[in-house]
């Protein structure tokens, strides 16, 4: 089981893209900790943009590895970018 997860997450990935995703996840965690138990639409939009970029990078990674399913990741990134726009411009 460990060898399968090691092969899946480390050997089949493009290393700079994986590093960029890890950095973005840490940035998202820091932004989330800063805004815990607060309603702030700006930071919520920032978190949605980070999530959209992570999905976009994952889709590009899958496309570069010539695998199926990259359209789904790109679709999810467009949805997250739409949520970010909603939080930035259409505040309740």
C-alpha positions in Angstrom: 0.0 0.0 0.0 2.8 2.4 0.8 4.6 1.7 -2.4 1.4 2.3 -4.4 0.9 5.7 -2.7 4.6 6.6 -3.2 4.4 5.7 -6.8 1.1 7.5 -7.3 2.1 10.8 -5.6 5.8 11.1 -6.2 7.0 9.2 -9.2 4.2 9.9 -11.7 4.1 13.7 -11.0 6.1 16.6 -12.4 8.2 17.7 -9.4 8.0 21.6 -9.9 4.2 21.4 -10.3 4.0 19.3 -7.1 6.1 21.7 -5.2 4.0 24.6 -6.4 0.8 22.8 -5.2 2.3 22.2 -1.8 3.3 25.8 -1.4 -0.2 26.9 -2.4 -1.8 24.5 0.1 0.4 26.0 2.9 -0.6 29.5 1.8 -4.3 28.5 1.9 -3.8 27.0 5.4 -2.2 30.2 6.6 -5.0 32.4 5.1 -7.6 30.0 6.6 -6.1 30.2 10.1 -6.0 34.0 9.9 -9.7 34.2 9.2 -11.0 31.4 11.4 -14.5 32.2 12.9 -14.7 35.5 10.9 -16.8 36.4 8.0 -14.6 38.2 5.5 -15.4 37.9 1.8 -12.0 39.2 0.7 -10.2 36.3 2.3 -12.8 33.9 1.2 -12.2 35.1 -2.3 -8.5 34.6 -1.9 -9.0 31.1 -0.6 -11.2 30.3 -3.7 -8.6 31.7 -6.0 -5.9 29.5 -4.4 -8.2 26.5 -4.7 -8.9 27.3 -8.4 -5.2 27.6 -9.1 -4.5 24.3 -7.4 -7.2 22.6 -9.5 -5.8 24.3 -12.6 -2.3 23.2 -11.9 -3.5 19.7 -11.3 -5.3 19.7 -14.6 -2.2 20.9 -16.4 -0.1 18.2 -14.7 -2.5 15.5 -15.8 -2.6 16.9 -19.3 1.3 16.9 -19.5 1.3 13.3 -18.3 -1.1 12.4 -21.1 -3.7 11.0 -18.8 -7.5 11.2 -19.0 -9.6 13.4 -16.8 -7.8 16.7 -17.2 -11.0 18.3 -18.4 -12.7 17.6 -15.1 -9.9 19.4 -13.2 -10.1 22.4 -15.5 -13.9 22.5 -15.0 -13.4 22.5 -11.3 -10.9 25.3 -11.5 -13.4 27.4 -13.5 -16.0 26.8 -10.9 -13.7 27.9 -8.1 -12.7 31.0 -10.0 -16.4 31.8 -10.4 -16.9 31.4 -6.7 -14.0 33.8 -6.1 -15.6 36.4 -8.4 -18.9 36.0 -6.6 -17.1 36.6 -3.2 -15.3 39.6 -4.5 -18.0 41.4 -6.5 -21.4 40.1 -5.4 -21.2 40.4 -1.6 -24.5 40.0 0.3 
